[in-house]
Amino acid sequence: MWFGLIKDPVWTYLLLINAGSFLLMGLDKVRAKLDSGRIPEMWFFAISVAGGVVGVVLGMFAFHHKTSKTSFQAKIALAAVLSVVMLFVLGLIP
């Protein structure tokens, strides 16, 4: 099953960008706990628009990170809509 996904470049891209965005949420959570340099929210918005919205949302819930920040949630919801529109425009969703 997984090997079929890897042969398709679109699914491979989506798998990798969502895995990366998930890990990015985890990294930002660790940095928040350590009071270290944080990852700007614009990066999460950009990676979500680029197709990594599922990873960002899963990361939010898995790491309990930014789940109470409604402004961030609104930005990610907008990014989800924009990424679906982009998939339509590119002809990847019929």
Buried (B, 14 or more C-beta within 10 A) or exposed (E): EEEEEEEEEEEEEBBBBBBBBBEBBBBBBEEBEEEEEEBEBEBBBEBBBBBBBBBBBBBBEEBEBBEEEEEBBEBBEEBBEBBEEBBEEEEEEE
